[in-house]
Amino acid sequence: MAGPIKKVVVLGATGNVGKPIATALAEAGYTVTAASRTPGQKFPDATGIVSAVVDYSSPAELTALFTGQDAVVEAIPPNALHMQATIVEACVAAGTVQRIITPDFAGDTFNEHITELPLYVPKVEAQKVLEEKVKGTNVTWSAIITGGWYDWAIPLGYYWINPRTNTLVVYGSGDQRNSMCRVSTAAKAVCDVFQQPEKYANRPVYVADHTVSMNQLIPILEEVKPGWQIQKVDLDEFFATAKKMWDEDTAKGVEVRLLTPAYNMLGTYGIFEENNRYNADFEHLIEPGSGYQKTLEDLKEELKTLVA
């Protein structure tokens, strides 16, 4: 049996999810190396974190980084996923890495229909590469599925709840429930996996603070901050436009798609598709006894700050 996980490398540790993960791990007592491929980035400043700049395409640099480490967290963006084979091979070559946390932290990439939404294809392909590369080795994996990071997105106006314009967008009927997560909860889930690695080995781990529909949210938001403007969007037309824009970006040779309109629109469609085809409502899969799920009253208190 492998020993306890104590030393962890976080790839993408200067990003929106990587930074809080590195911080949470350090605060929980892990020895953390925060890694980025880009020089000059602001690293997490929690006590005990060591920073490193490394070329994710370099087997030698990655193997050296991973040697002596117990786990690697891939908090990397979609445009870095083509380097997955090199990253996983380096984990195996290091000889000490027991667990890889895959580059998920979003929608359910284990859903059978998810590749109908092309933004998820790189993550699905990265998972296939990982599983093939770790066959016959001592390296295991966990994938953390979180849904949308609402506490990060709402204040920035990236969500369908936009406090900057005082606008709520209702896609389709507004009845489709979706599971959503705070960034801090995603970070806590990484700690939880490392505390019980056998329990979470080689499978997805579903994590969310709330599962709620837009029609449930509207009265809560009106109570918290009256006077919202409500915009209704036809879901079929929205999806058709998103696919057209994605194809146009493909024809133009767009490589970095994160935060492009088509990327965000296809992700939004996956959340609000009326029949839960893409498992946006994964409440039934959230880890039992984990303490992740909060009440609507808790959400109301959070929204008081998020939409202020």
Phi, psi and omega in degrees: 000139179293153178284177179295150177278122181234324184249127188227135170258131175250110174280140183076032189284357175259003184270183187295329177254328181296319182297310178294330177294312179300318180295314180298319179296316179297317180292336178274000175101005177281153172272116192244131168253116180267116186246144175220152177269355185247119178295152174084005179279156178274115181275159174302143185251018178296148181301132175094356179274130175258135181259152179210139173253125187218148176275112183293346179265002183259110178302320182295315181294318181292318180298319177297320179296320186276341182298128182088356180266151180266334184208156177230130176254123179264086177262053188254154183282165182303326183285358175257358188287345176292347178266010184302317182300317180295318180297312183292318178300323178292324175300316180293315182296329181298327174084354181241343184290124180262325189222137171246129169266119189288163183279061181258262178057043180198222182291173188279095180285357177262002176287138187293340182257000195296333181286355170295340176257103192297342178298336182271350184302315179302323179290321178296317179294321178298323179294319178299317179299314181302309184298325179290319185288332183266000178302132177076008179248180177266006182273129176244174184219160169219141177245125182258114182259123190239344193071198183285147176270084190292327183286339173277318190280322186299310181298335181273355181079016181273351186261177174280359169250107187242099181290343180288326179250000182058042186238138171245132179252125179253114179267125181064222184286336185085002183268344183293122178277146176221145180272135184219158195221145168282149178300322180295329178289321175300319178294319178298323181298324177298315177300318181297319179297318182289335178284332179227065188299324181295322181298325187252015186289134170057047178198162173286148178238118186264127188224128175201147175276324185215150168231115192205152177264164177295324179294333173285326184285327187303309179296328177294316180293323178295327178289320182288319184209092185296156170099023179288146170267132182252125177250134179252137184237129175289121189291321181295315179296320179300316180294318179299318179295318180299315180296320179297315180295322178298314180296322177295320177296321178298315180297329179279351181081023179295126182255319180266098188265342182304130181073007168288153179305318182296319179300311181293322181292317179294323176296319178295318178300318180300330179283321189256001174308130197293338185254015180056037183299329184253016175059041175295328173265096179247029182305323183291348182255354181299138185307120180294140178074009185279338182078012181288318188288135180244170182271167175296329176295321175298317181297319178301318179295321178296317183296332177303325178275318187292328183254008182298000000 
